[in-house]
Amino acid sequence: MIYLIGFMGSGKTTVGKILHQKLHKKYTDTDLYVEQMTGQTISQIFAKAGEKGFRTYESLALQRITSGVVSTGGGIVEIPDNTACMKSNGIVVFLKASLQTIEGRLQDDQTRPLWNQSVTQRKDLFSRRERLYEEAADIVVETDDKTATEITEEILFKLENRKKLHCR
Ligand code: S3P
């Protein structure tokens, strides 16, 4: 399995969709999975059950998805068991984007409750998460100023190199 991790707006969904086509693997997005499982939007879940409630659904989704390419929600690494689960089931790819790039992409976004916070809170979240992504990652791809296709090609290249290393 291949798990794409990274901050909100780092391109996990766009890249995940291209990657699964290239690899001819199934594709799942944990956010969509949670929305389908609960019949509620992410915002509704946060409003009703809070972040804690959302994380419970998200962890359940992660456990239920057992194959293919998976785009995860930006906070998946908040729960150490989620990171352990991804690391033991597959390869974890961190799509690394700068806060500046993320800010440009998420300017008018109203769908992400944890983005709708003060600038200081966003910055804190970003730097705290960055460490968690780095720790979880098997592969890191810098994504600033690259197209989704270029990012996908780089992931494929790094996956191939990893295979060679492990087969030596
Ligand atoms: C979250 C990221 C979102 C979604 C939820 C919480 C986070 O997913 O899971 O709003 O904690 O960073 P994306 O990374 O796909 O935006």
Backbone and ligand atoms as CSV (ligand in chain L), in Angstrom:
chain,resi,resn,atom,element,x,y,z
A,1,MET,N,N,0.844,-1.202,0.000
A,1,MET,CA,C,0.000,0.000,0.000
A,1,MET,C,C,0.877,1.249,0.000
A,2,ILE,N,N,0.326,2.303,-0.562
A,2,ILE,CA,C,1.047,3.577,-0.542
A,2,ILE,C,C,0.164,4.617,0.139
A,3,TYR,N,N,0.703,5.242,1.174
A,3,TYR,CA,C,-0.040,6.266,1.902
A,3,TYR,C,C,0.565,7.631,1.601
A,4,LEU,N,N,-0.263,8.577,1.209
A,4,LEU,CA,C,0.206,9.945,1.008
A,4,LEU,C,C,-0.163,10.752,2.244
A,5,ILE,N,N,0.854,11.361,2.849
A,5,ILE,CA,C,0.603,12.189,4.020
A,5,ILE,C,C,1.116,13.612,3.749
A,6,GLY,N,N,0.640,14.550,4.547
A,6,GLY,CA,C,1.088,15.935,4.406
A,6,GLY,C,C,0.011,16.891,4.874
A,7,PHE,N,N,0.399,18.153,4.972
A,7,PHE,CA,C,-0.520,19.162,5.495
A,7,PHE,C,C,-1.719,19.341,4.548
A,8,MET,N,N,-2.805,19.911,5.089
A,8,MET,CA,C,-3.965,20.264,4.259
A,8,MET,C,C,-3.473,21.066,3.057
A,9,GLY,N,N,-3.982,20.748,1.891
A,9,GLY,CA,C,-3.627,21.534,0.710
A,9,GLY,C,C,-2.272,21.201,0.109
A,10,SER,N,N,-1.678,20.085,0.546
A,10,SER,CA,C,-0.354,19.742,0.001
A,10,SER,C,C,-0.451,18.942,-1.305
A,11,GLY,N,N,-1.659,18.612,-1.725
A,11,GLY,CA,C,-1.841,17.949,-3.023
A,11,GLY,C,C,-2.042,16.446,-2.958
A,12,LYS,N,N,-2.358,15.930,-1.760
A,12,LYS,CA,C,-2.478,14.476,-1.583
A,12,LYS,C,C,-3.555,13.869,-2.478
A,13,THR,N,N,-4.694,14.554,-2.576
A,13,THR,CA,C,-5.800,14.015,-3.373
A,13,THR,C,C,-5.464,14.033,-4.858
A,14,THR,N,N,-4.985,15.162,-5.347
A,14,THR,CA,C,-4.661,15.277,-6.775
A,14,THR,C,C,-3.582,14.264,-7.161
A,15,VAL,N,N,-2.523,14.209,-6.372
A,15,VAL,CA,C,-1.416,13.298,-6.675
A,15,VAL,C,C,-1.877,11.836,-6.530
A,16,GLY,N,N,-2.657,11.559,-5.492
A,16,GLY,CA,C,-3.143,10.197,-5.251
A,16,GLY,C,C,-3.923,9.658,-6.436
A,17,LYS,N,N,-4.723,10.532,-7.048
A,17,LYS,CA,C,-5.544,10.096,-8.185
A,17,LYS,C,C,-4.688,9.774,-9.409
A,18,ILE,N,N,-3.620,10.541,-9.606
A,18,ILE,CA,C,-2.739,10.256,-10.750
A,18,ILE,C,C,-1.928,8.987,-10.469
A,19,LEU,N,N,-1.438,8.895,-9.228
A,19,LEU,CA,C,-0.591,7.767,-8.835
A,19,LEU,C,C,-1.325,6.427,-8.967
A,20,HIS,N,N,-2.581,6.396,-8.540
A,20,HIS,CA,C,-3.288,5.106,-8.587
A,20,HIS,C,C,-3.535,4.675,-10.037
A,21,GLN,N,N,-3.717,5.660,-10.932
A,21,GLN,CA,C,-3.903,5.306,-12.348
A,21,GLN,C,C,-2.610,4.744,-12.931
A,22,LYS,N,N,-1.495,5.382,-12.580
A,22,LYS,CA,C,-0.205,4.924,-13.114
A,22,LYS,C,C,0.148,3.532,-12.589
A,23,LEU,N,N,-0.217,3.271,-11.345
A,23,LEU,CA,C,0.159,1.998,-10.732
A,23,LEU,C,C,-0.914,0.919,-10.906
A,24,HIS,N,N,-2.056,1.323,-11.479
A,24,HIS,CA,C,-3.205,0.416,-11.629
A,24,HIS,C,C,-3.610,-0.187,-10.290
A,25,LYS,N,N,-3.659,0.690,-9.289
A,25,LYS,CA,C,-4.088,0.235,-7.962
A,25,LYS,C,C,-5.364,0.968,-7.576
A,26,LYS,N,N,-6.048,0.414,-6.597
A,26,LYS,CA,C,-7.271,1.036,-6.072
A,26,LYS,C,C,-6.919,2.386,-5.427
A,27,TYR,N,N,-7.878,3.295,-5.379
A,27,TYR,CA,C,-7.616,4.592,-4.741
A,27,TYR,C,C,-8.665,4.886,-3.664
A,28,THR,N,N,-8.217,5.310,-2.510
A,28,THR,CA,C,-9.153,5.714,-1.438
A,28,THR,C,C,-8.651,6.984,-0.765
A,29,ASP,N,N,-9.607,7.843,-0.416
A,29,ASP,CA,C,-9.308,9.085,0.294
A,29,ASP,C,C,-9.951,8.935,1.676
A,30,THR,N,N,-9.161,9.051,2.733
A,30,THR,CA,C,-9.726,8.780,4.071
A,30,THR,C,C,-10.846,9.771,4.434
A,31,ASP,N,N,-10.714,11.035,3.984
A,31,ASP,CA,C,-11.775,12.012,4.282
A,31,ASP,C,C,-13.103,11.599,3.648
A,32,LEU,N,N,-13.009,11.195,2.359
A,32,LEU,CA,C,-14.230,10.771,1.669
A,32,LEU,C,C,-14.809,9.515,2.314
A,33,TYR,N,N,-13.903,8.623,2.703
A,33,TYR,CA,C,-14.319,7.368,3.352
A,33,TYR,C,C,-15.103,7.686,4.625
A,34,VAL,N,N,-14.563,8.627,5.416
A,34,VAL,CA,C,-15.233,9.012,6.666
A,34,VAL,C,C,-16.595,9.650,6.358
A,35,GLU,N,N,-16.642,10.494,5.341
A,35,GLU,CA,C,-17.911,11.153,4.995
A,35,GLU,C,C,-18.949,10.128,4.556
A,36,GLN,N,N,-18.504,9.138,3.784
A,36,GLN,CA,C,-19.446,8.117,3.331
A,36,GLN,C,C,-19.874,7.218,4.485
A,37,MET,N,N,-18.925,6.918,5.356
A,37,MET,CA,C,-19.200,6.030,6.500
A,37,MET,C,C,-20.219,6.659,7.458
A,38,THR,N,N,-20.096,7.985,7.644
A,38,THR,CA,C,-20.930,8.661,8.646
A,38,THR,C,C,-22.145,9.351,8.036
A,39,GLY,N,N,-22.127,9.570,6.712
A,39,GLY,CA,C,-23.201,10.315,6.065
A,39,GLY,C,C,-23.165,11.797,6.435
A,40,GLN,N,N,-22.006,12.271,6.894
A,40,GLN,CA,C,-21.859,13.682,7.263
A,40,GLN,C,C,-20.610,14.269,6.609
A,41,THR,N,N,-20.598,15.581,6.451
A,41,THR,CA,C,-19.385,16.220,5.934
A,41,THR,C,C,-18.384,16.348,7.088
A,42,ILE,N,N,-17.129,16.603,6.724
A,42,ILE,CA,C,-16.084,16.763,7.748
A,42,ILE,C,C,-16.491,17.908,8.702
A,43,SER,N,N,-16.961,19.004,8.127
A,43,SER,CA,C,-17.349,20.160,8.957
A,43,SER,C,C,-18.468,19.786,9.933
A,44,GLN,N,N,-19.434,19.021,9.459
A,44,GLN,CA,C,-20.535,18.591,10.350
A,44,GLN,C,C,-20.008,17.713,11.480
A,45,ILE,N,N,-19.080,16.828,11.139
A,45,ILE,CA,C,-18.524,15.940,12.180
A,45,ILE,C,C,-17.786,16.762,13.234
A,46,PHE,N,N,-16.957,17.709,12.769
A,46,PHE,CA,C,-16.221,18.558,13.717
A,46,PHE,C,C,-17.198,19.347,14.590
A,47,ALA,N,N,-18.265,19.849,13.988
A,47,ALA,CA,C,-19.238,20.660,14.741
A,47,ALA,C,C,-19.940,19.814,15.796
A,48,LYS,N,N,-20.267,18.577,15.444
A,48,LYS,CA,C,-21.023,17.716,16.362
A,48,LYS,C,C,-20.144,16.985,17.359
A,49,ALA,N,N,-19.053,16.393,16.840
A,49,ALA,CA,C,-18.246,15.488,17.680
A,49,ALA,C,C,-16.870,16.034,18.023
A,50,GLY,N,N,-16.545,17.200,17.462
A,50,GLY,CA,C,-15.238,17.795,17.727
A,50,GLY,C,C,-14.117,17.064,17.004
A,51,GLU,N,N,-12.901,17.568,17.186
A,51,GLU,CA,C,-11.764,16.926,16.514
A,51,GLU,C,C,-11.583,15.494,17.012
A,52,LYS,N,N,-11.830,15.294,18.307
A,52,LYS,CA,C,-11.629,13.961,18.885
A,52,LYS,C,C,-12.550,12.938,18.212
A,53,GLY,N,N,-13.798,13.341,18.032
A,53,GLY,CA,C,-14.765,12.457,17.381
A,53,GLY,C,C,-14.333,12.147,15.957
A,54,PHE,N,N,-13.904,13.191,15.252
A,54,PHE,CA,C,-13.447,13.001,13.877
A,54,PHE,C,C,-12.280,12.023,13.814
A,55,ARG,N,N,-11.314,12.162,14.752
A,55,ARG,CA,C,-10.123,11.288,14.748
A,55,ARG,C,C,-10.507,9.818,14.948
A,56,THR,N,N,-11.542,9.590,15.735
A,56,THR,CA,C,-11.981,8.205,15.952
A,56,THR,C,C,-12.464,7.595,14.632
A,57,TYR,N,N,-13.269,8.364,13.888
A,57,TYR,CA,C,-13.752,7.879,12.580
A,57,TYR,C,C,-12.587,7.693,11.611
A,58,GLU,N,N,-11.661,8.636,11.666
A,58,GLU,CA,C,-10.532,8.609,10.729
A,58,GLU,C,C,-9.655,7.364,10.970
A,59,SER,N,N,-9.419,7.056,12.255
A,59,SER,CA,C,-8.609,5.870,12.580
A,59,SER,C,C,-9.304,4.598,12.125
A,60,LEU,N,N,-10.623,4.584,12.290
A,60,LEU,CA,C,-11.414,3.427,11.864
A,60,LEU,C,C,-11.310,3.264,10.348
A,61,ALA,N,N,-11.401,4.379,9.639
A,61,ALA,CA,C,-11.294,4.348,8.173
A,61,ALA,C,C,-9.938,3.771,7.775
A,62,LEU,N,N,-8.889,4.248,8.424
A,62,LEU,CA,C,-7.536,3.793,8.101
A,62,LEU,C,C,-7.405,2.278,8.309
A,63,GLN,N,N,-8.016,1.787,9.361
A,63,GLN,CA,C,-7.942,0.344,9.625
A,63,GLN,C,C,-8.704,-0.462,8.584
A,64,ARG,N,N,-9.777,0.152,8.055
A,64,ARG,CA,C,-10.625,-0.590,7.111
A,64,ARG,C,C,-10.104,-0.584,5.682
A,65,ILE,N,N,-9.261,0.391,5.372
A,65,ILE,CA,C,-8.720,0.478,4.006
A,65,ILE,C,C,-7.487,-0.434,3.945
A,66,THR,N,N,-7.573,-1.468,3.117
A,66,THR,CA,C,-6.522,-2.487,3.201
A,66,THR,C,C,-5.701,-2.658,1.930
A,67,SER,N,N,-5.978,-1.831,0.900
A,67,SER,CA,C,-5.144,-1.956,-0.299
A,67,SER,C,C,-5.117,-0.668,-1.107
A,68,GLY,N,N,-4.120,-0.581,-1.990
A,68,GLY,CA,C,-4.057,0.500,-2.957
A,68,GLY,C,C,-3.332,1.749,-2.499
A,69,VAL,N,N,-3.675,2.854,-3.185
A,69,VAL,CA,C,-3.101,4.159,-2.883
A,69,VAL,C,C,-4.101,4.892,-1.990
A,70,VAL,N,N,-3.598,5.446,-0.888
A,70,VAL,CA,C,-4.494,6.106,0.070
A,70,VAL,C,C,-4.058,7.555,0.297
A,71,SER,N,N,-4.946,8.493,0.016
A,71,SER,CA,C,-4.698,9.890,0.390
A,71,SER,C,C,-5.280,10.078,1.785
A,72,THR,N,N,-4.469,10.529,2.698
A,72,THR,CA,C,-4.934,10.654,4.087
A,72,THR,C,C,-5.265,12.107,4.430
A,73,GLY,N,N,-6.017,12.295,5.487
A,73,GLY,CA,C,-6.280,13.643,5.985
A,73,GLY,C,C,-5.016,14.171,6.668
A,74,GLY,N,N,-4.847,15.490,6.641
A,74,GLY,CA,C,-3.619,16.094,7.160
A,74,GLY,C,C,-3.298,15.767,8.612
A,75,GLY,N,N,-4.330,15.380,9.381
A,75,GLY,CA,C,-4.104,15.133,10.801
A,75,GLY,C,C,-3.943,13.666,11.157
A,76,ILE,N,N,-3.806,12.822,10.144
A,76,ILE,CA,C,-3.735,11.372,10.409
A,76,ILE,C,C,-2.580,11.047,11.356
A,77,VAL,N,N,-1.502,11.815,11.268
A,77,VAL,CA,C,-0.304,11.553,12.087
A,77,VAL,C,C,-0.446,12.034,13.537
A,78,GLU,N,N,-1.591,12.645,13.847
A,78,GLU,CA,C,-1.822,13.096,15.228
A,78,GLU,C,C,-1.943,11.904,16.185
A,79,ILE,N,N,-2.355,10.762,15.619
A,79,ILE,CA,C,-2.545,9.558,16.441
A,79,ILE,C,C,-1.391,8.595,16.165
A,80,PRO,N,N,-0.522,8.356,17.141
A,80,PRO,CA,C,0.645,7.486,16.900
A,80,PRO,C,C,0.275,6.110,16.332
A,81,ASP,N,N,-0.863,5.549,16.752
A,81,ASP,CA,C,-1.273,4.243,16.226
A,81,ASP,C,C,-1.535,4.301,14.722
A,82,ASN,N,N,-2.016,5.450,14.240
A,82,ASN,CA,C,-2.241,5.593,12.797
A,82,ASN,C,C,-0.919,5.526,12.048
A,83,THR,N,N,0.075,6.218,12.582
A,83,THR,CA,C,1.394,6.213,11.940
A,83,THR,C,C,1.957,4.791,11.943
A,84,ALA,N,N,1.840,4.122,13.073
A,84,ALA,CA,C,2.346,2.743,13.169
A,84,ALA,C,C,1.615,1.847,12.167
A,85,CYS,N,N,0.321,2.026,12.045
A,85,CYS,CA,C,-0.491,1.231,11.122
A,85,CYS,C,C,-0.020,1.431,9.683
A,86,MET,N,N,0.196,2.687,9.298
A,86,MET,CA,C,0.635,2.965,7.924
A,86,MET,C,C,2.015,2.392,7.670
A,87,LYS,N,N,2.909,2.559,8.635
A,87,LYS,CA,C,4.283,2.100,8.440
A,87,LYS,C,C,4.377,0.575,8.336
A,88,SER,N,N,3.491,-0.097,9.063
A,88,SER,CA,C,3.581,-1.559,8.995
A,88,SER,C,C,2.825,-2.131,7.792
A,89,ASN,N,N,1.920,-1.346,7.205
A,89,ASN,CA,C,1.156,-1.881,6.065
A,89,ASN,C,C,1.662,-1.442,4.702
A,90,GLY,N,N,2.541,-0.433,4.669
A,90,GLY,CA,C,2.942,0.033,3.343
A,90,GLY,C,C,4.029,1.080,3.400
A,91,ILE,N,N,4.096,1.851,2.327
A,91,ILE,CA,C,5.116,2.899,2.207
A,91,ILE,C,C,4.440,4.250,2.411
A,92,VAL,N,N,5.065,5.076,3.253
A,92,VAL,CA,C,4.479,6.367,3.595
A,92,VAL,C,C,5.226,7.475,2.848
A,93,VAL,N,N,4.478,8.233,2.048
A,93,VAL,CA,C,5.074,9.296,1.228
A,93,VAL,C,C,4.596,10.660,1.734
A,94,PHE,N,N,5.548,11.485,2.139
A,94,PHE,CA,C,5.225,12.819,2.660
A,94,PHE,C,C,5.326,13.846,1.530
A,95,LEU,N,N,4.216,14.490,1.214
A,95,LEU,CA,C,4.220,15.581,0.237
A,95,LEU,C,C,4.486,16.866,1.005
A,96,LYS,N,N,5.716,17.360,0.866
A,96,LYS,CA,C,6.158,18.485,1.678
A,96,LYS,C,C,5.962,19.808,0.929
A,97,ALA,N,N,5.152,20.665,1.501
A,97,ALA,CA,C,4.919,21.983,0.892
A,97,ALA,C,C,5.213,23.049,1.931
A,98,SER,N,N,5.635,24.231,1.482
A,98,SER,CA,C,5.896,25.312,2.436
A,98,SER,C,C,4.565,25.917,2.893
A,99,LEU,N,N,4.599,26.580,4.037
A,99,LEU,CA,C,3.379,27.207,4.556
A,99,LEU,C,C,2.871,28.270,3.571
A,100,GLN,N,N,3.809,28.911,2.918
A,100,GLN,CA,C,3.445,29.941,1.935
A,100,GLN,C,C,2.606,29.340,0.789
A,101,THR,N,N,3.060,28.211,0.303
A,101,THR,CA,C,2.319,27.529,-0.775
A,101,THR,C,C,0.936,27.117,-0.282
A,102,ILE,N,N,0.891,26.554,0.921
A,102,ILE,CA,C,-0.380,26.100,1.488
A,102,ILE,C,C,-1.328,27.297,1.632
A,103,GLU,N,N,-0.805,28.396,2.139
A,103,GLU,CA,C,-1.642,29.592,2.328
A,103,GLU,C,C,-2.245,30.056,1.011
A,104,GLY,N,N,-1.446,30.011,-0.038
A,104,GLY,CA,C,-1.943,30.401,-1.358
A,104,GLY,C,C,-3.065,29.487,-1.822
A,105,ARG,N,N,-2.903,28.197,-1.576
A,105,ARG,CA,C,-3.894,27.219,-2.054
A,105,ARG,C,C,-5.187,27.240,-1.244
A,106,LEU,N,N,-5.061,27.503,0.064
A,106,LEU,CA,C,-6.244,27.377,0.927
A,106,LEU,C,C,-6.883,28.720,1.297
A,107,GLN,N,N,-6.463,29.780,0.592
A,107,GLN,CA,C,-6.939,31.135,0.891
A,107,GLN,C,C,-8.409,31.226,1.294
A,108,ASP,N,N,-9.286,30.762,0.398
A,108,ASP,CA,C,-10.727,30.944,0.647
A,108,ASP,C,C,-11.399,29.669,1.138
A,109,ASP,N,N,-10.617,28.712,1.592
A,109,ASP,CA,C,-11.207,27.423,1.960
A,109,ASP,C,C,-12.055,27.508,3.219
A,110,GLN,N,N,-13.260,26.984,3.125
A,110,GLN,CA,C,-14.161,26.982,4.279
A,110,GLN,C,C,-14.460,25.562,4.741
A,111,THR,N,N,-13.873,24.573,4.059
A,111,THR,CA,C,-14.263,23.189,4.331
A,111,THR,C,C,-13.376,22.515,5.375
A,112,ARG,N,N,-12.298,23.188,5.761
A,112,ARG,CA,C,-11.353,22.553,6.681
A,112,ARG,C,C,-11.366,23.281,8.023
A,113,PRO,N,N,-12.034,22.690,9.022
A,113,PRO,CA,C,-12.192,23.360,10.320
A,113,PRO,C,C,-10.865,23.782,10.947
A,114,LEU,N,N,-9.813,22.986,10.774
A,114,LEU,CA,C,-8.547,23.330,11.435
A,114,LEU,C,C,-7.740,24.385,10.672
A,115,TRP,N,N,-8.237,24.739,9.490
A,115,TRP,CA,C,-7.603,25.842,8.761
A,115,TRP,C,C,-8.285,27.161,9.138
A,116,ASN,N,N,-9.535,27.056,9.564
A,116,ASN,CA,C,-10.289,28.250,9.955
A,116,ASN,C,C,-9.918,28.693,11.364
A,117,GLN,N,N,-8.635,29.000,11.564
A,117,GLN,CA,C,-8.140,29.435,12.863
A,117,GLN,C,C,-7.294,30.681,12.639
A,118,SER,N,N,-6.759,31.239,13.712
A,118,SER,CA,C,-5.911,32.427,13.563
A,118,SER,C,C,-4.614,32.059,12.851
A,119,VAL,N,N,-3.945,33.059,12.310
A,119,VAL,CA,C,-2.696,32.827,11.584
A,119,VAL,C,C,-1.658,32.168,12.503
A,120,THR,N,N,-1.608,32.608,13.759
A,120,THR,CA,C,-0.645,32.017,14.711
A,120,THR,C,C,-0.953,30.542,14.944
A,121,GLN,N,N,-2.224,30.231,15.109
A,121,GLN,CA,C,-2.595,28.826,15.341
A,121,GLN,C,C,-2.252,27.958,14.128
A,122,ARG,N,N,-2.470,28.525,12.941
A,122,ARG,CA,C,-2.134,27.771,11.715
A,122,ARG,C,C,-0.637,27.503,11.652
A,123,LYS,N,N,0.145,28.537,11.986
A,123,LYS,CA,C,1.609,28.399,11.945
A,123,LYS,C,C,2.085,27.343,12.928
A,124,ASP,N,N,1.524,27.381,14.140
A,124,ASP,CA,C,1.899,26.407,15.176
A,124,ASP,C,C,1.578,24.991,14.715
A,125,LEU,N,N,0.374,24.854,14.166
A,125,LEU,CA,C,-0.065,23.536,13.704
A,125,LEU,C,C,0.891,23.037,12.614
A,126,PHE,N,N,1.213,23.942,11.690
A,126,PHE,CA,C,2.092,23.581,10.577
A,126,PHE,C,C,3.454,23.083,11.081
A,127,SER,N,N,4.071,23.834,11.997
A,127,SER,CA,C,5.418,23.413,12.420
A,127,SER,C,C,5.375,22.164,13.290
A,128,ARG,N,N,4.338,22.021,14.095
A,128,ARG,CA,C,4.229,20.802,14.914
A,128,ARG,C,C,4.019,19.573,14.024
A,129,ARG,N,N,3.164,19.739,13.025
A,129,ARG,CA,C,2.865,18.620,12.121
A,129,ARG,C,C,4.077,18.226,11.271
A,130,GLU,N,N,4.821,19.238,10.843
A,130,GLU,CA,C,5.965,18.979,9.965
A,130,GLU,C,C,6.870,17.889,10.554
A,131,ARG,N,N,7.092,17.976,11.853
A,131,ARG,CA,C,7.949,16.989,12.515
A,131,ARG,C,C,7.317,15.598,12.471
A,132,LEU,N,N,6.004,15.565,12.698
A,132,LEU,CA,C,5.300,14.277,12.702
A,132,LEU,C,C,5.339,13.626,11.312
A,133,TYR,N,N,5.183,14.460,10.264
A,133,TYR,CA,C,5.239,13.915,8.900
A,133,TYR,C,C,6.636,13.365,8.606
A,134,GLU,N,N,7.646,14.140,8.993
A,134,GLU,CA,C,9.035,13.707,8.734
A,134,GLU,C,C,9.307,12.374,9.423
A,135,GLU,N,N,8.848,12.264,10.656
A,135,GLU,CA,C,9.077,11.035,11.417
A,135,GLU,C,C,8.370,9.833,10.782
A,136,ALA,N,N,7.195,10.083,10.227
A,136,ALA,CA,C,6.398,8.978,9.677
A,136,ALA,C,C,6.865,8.549,8.289
A,137,ALA,N,N,7.544,9.460,7.576
A,137,ALA,CA,C,7.783,9.240,6.145
A,137,ALA,C,C,8.887,8.243,5.808
A,138,ASP,N,N,8.602,7.421,4.793
A,138,ASP,CA,C,9.641,6.591,4.178
A,138,ASP,C,C,10.251,7.356,3.009
A,139,ILE,N,N,9.413,8.160,2.363
A,139,ILE,CA,C,9.841,8.941,1.195
A,139,ILE,C,C,9.335,10.375,1.392
A,140,VAL,N,N,10.195,11.362,1.112
A,140,VAL,CA,C,9.768,12.762,1.201
A,140,VAL,C,C,9.893,13.391,-0.184
A,141,VAL,N,N,8.843,14.070,-0.628
A,141,VAL,CA,C,8.897,14.769,-1.908
A,141,VAL,C,C,8.556,16.238,-1.689
A,142,GLU,N,N,9.481,17.098,-2.062
A,142,GLU,CA,C,9.236,18.550,-1.959
A,142,GLU,C,C,8.289,18.913,-3.107
A,143,THR,N,N,7.232,19.630,-2.806
A,143,THR,CA,C,6.222,19.841,-3.854
A,143,THR,C,C,6.096,21.283,-4.349
A,144,ASP,N,N,6.758,22.227,-3.682
A,144,ASP,CA,C,6.637,23.636,-4.092
A,144,ASP,C,C,7.057,23.799,-5.558
A,145,ASP,N,N,6.273,24.545,-6.288
A,145,ASP,CA,C,6.577,24.864,-7.700
A,145,ASP,C,C,6.675,23.635,-8.613
A,146,LYS,N,N,6.045,22.539,-8.213
A,146,LYS,CA,C,6.035,21.371,-9.101
A,146,LYS,C,C,4.585,21.056,-9.460
A,147,THR,N,N,4.370,20.504,-10.643
A,147,THR,CA,C,3.016,20.107,-11.024
A,147,THR,C,C,2.712,18.746,-10.383
A,148,ALA,N,N,1.420,18.401,-10.346
A,148,ALA,CA,C,1.025,17.117,-9.758
A,148,ALA,C,C,1.660,15.960,-10.532
A,149,THR,N,N,1.785,16.130,-11.839
A,149,THR,CA,C,2.394,15.075,-12.657
A,149,THR,C,C,3.878,14.924,-12.311
A,150,GLU,N,N,4.565,16.046,-12.148
A,150,GLU,CA,C,5.993,15.986,-11.784
A,150,GLU,C,C,6.170,15.319,-10.418
A,151,ILE,N,N,5.298,15.670,-9.499
A,151,ILE,CA,C,5.376,15.082,-8.147
A,151,ILE,C,C,5.157,13.568,-8.228
A,152,THR,N,N,4.174,13.176,-9.021
A,152,THR,CA,C,3.881,11.746,-9.173
A,152,THR,C,C,5.080,11.009,-9.766
A,153,GLU,N,N,5.686,11.598,-10.794
A,153,GLU,CA,C,6.866,10.976,-11.414
A,153,GLU,C,C,7.987,10.804,-10.388
A,154,GLU,N,N,8.155,11.823,-9.549
A,154,GLU,CA,C,9.213,11.750,-8.525
A,154,GLU,C,C,8.911,10.641,-7.512
A,155,ILE,N,N,7.657,10.499,-7.161
A,155,ILE,CA,C,7.285,9.416,-6.224
A,155,ILE,C,C,7.596,8.064,-6.864
A,156,LEU,N,N,7.210,7.913,-8.128
A,156,LEU,CA,C,7.438,6.635,-8.818
A,156,LEU,C,C,8.931,6.323,-8.891
A,157,PHE,N,N,9.718,7.350,-9.169
A,157,PHE,CA,C,11.178,7.190,-9.247
A,157,PHE,C,C,11.732,6.746,-7.891
A,158,LYS,N,N,11.277,7.401,-6.833
A,158,LYS,CA,C,11.785,7.073,-5.497
A,158,LYS,C,C,11.311,5.689,-5.037
A,159,LEU,N,N,10.126,5.304,-5.454
A,159,LEU,CA,C,9.618,3.964,-5.108
A,159,LEU,C,C,10.482,2.905,-5.794
A,160,GLU,N,N,10.810,3.163,-7.048
A,160,GLU,CA,C,11.633,2.247,-7.830
A,160,GLU,C,C,13.022,2.101,-7.180
A,161,ASN,N,N,13.623,3.231,-6.795
A,161,ASN,CA,C,14.933,3.231,-6.150
A,161,ASN,C,C,14.931,2.471,-4.844
A,162,ARG,N,N,13.851,2.638,-4.106
A,162,ARG,CA,C,13.701,1.933,-2.824
A,162,ARG,C,C,13.696,0.434,-3.039
A,163,LYS,N,N,12.956,0.038,-4.084
A,163,LYS,CA,C,12.849,-1.384,-4.408
A,163,LYS,C,C,14.241,-1.946,-4.672
A,164,LYS,N,N,15.024,-1.181,-5.487
A,164,LYS,CA,C,16.375,-1.636,-5.847
A,164,LYS,C,C,17.227,-1.801,-4.595
A,165,LEU,N,N,17.137,-0.791,-3.715
A,165,LEU,CA,C,17.910,-0.844,-2.475
A,165,LEU,C,C,17.581,-2.084,-1.667
A,166,HIS,N,N,16.266,-2.373,-1.577
A,166,HIS,CA,C,15.832,-3.495,-0.748
A,166,HIS,C,C,16.119,-4.852,-1.382
A,167,CYS,N,N,16.276,-4.870,-2.711
A,167,CYS,CA,C,16.490,-6.150,-3.385
A,167,CYS,C,C,17.966,-6.500,-3.517
A,168,ARG,N,N,18.816,-5.558,-3.169
A,168,ARG,CA,C,20.251,-5.760,-3.376
A,168,ARG,C,C,20.805,-6.895,-2.515
L,1,S3P,C1,C,-7.405,17.821,8.716
L,1,S3P,C2,C,-7.225,17.747,7.354
L,1,S3P,C3,C,-8.333,17.491,6.414
L,1,S3P,C4,C,-9.461,16.736,7.120
L,1,S3P,C5,C,-9.874,17.456,8.375
L,1,S3P,C6,C,-8.723,17.582,9.369
L,1,S3P,C7,C,-6.236,18.106,9.575
L,1,S3P,O1,O,-7.874,16.721,5.307
L,1,S3P,O2,O,-9.085,15.432,7.421
L,1,S3P,O3,O,-10.363,18.729,8.009
L,1,S3P,O4,O,-6.306,17.851,10.799
L,1,S3P,O5,O,-5.209,18.577,9.060
L,1,S3P,P1,P,-6.961,17.325,4.127
L,1,S3P,O6,O,-5.543,17.216,4.556
L,1,S3P,O7,O,-7.256,16.421,2.979
L,1,S3P,O8,O,-7.378,18.712,3.887
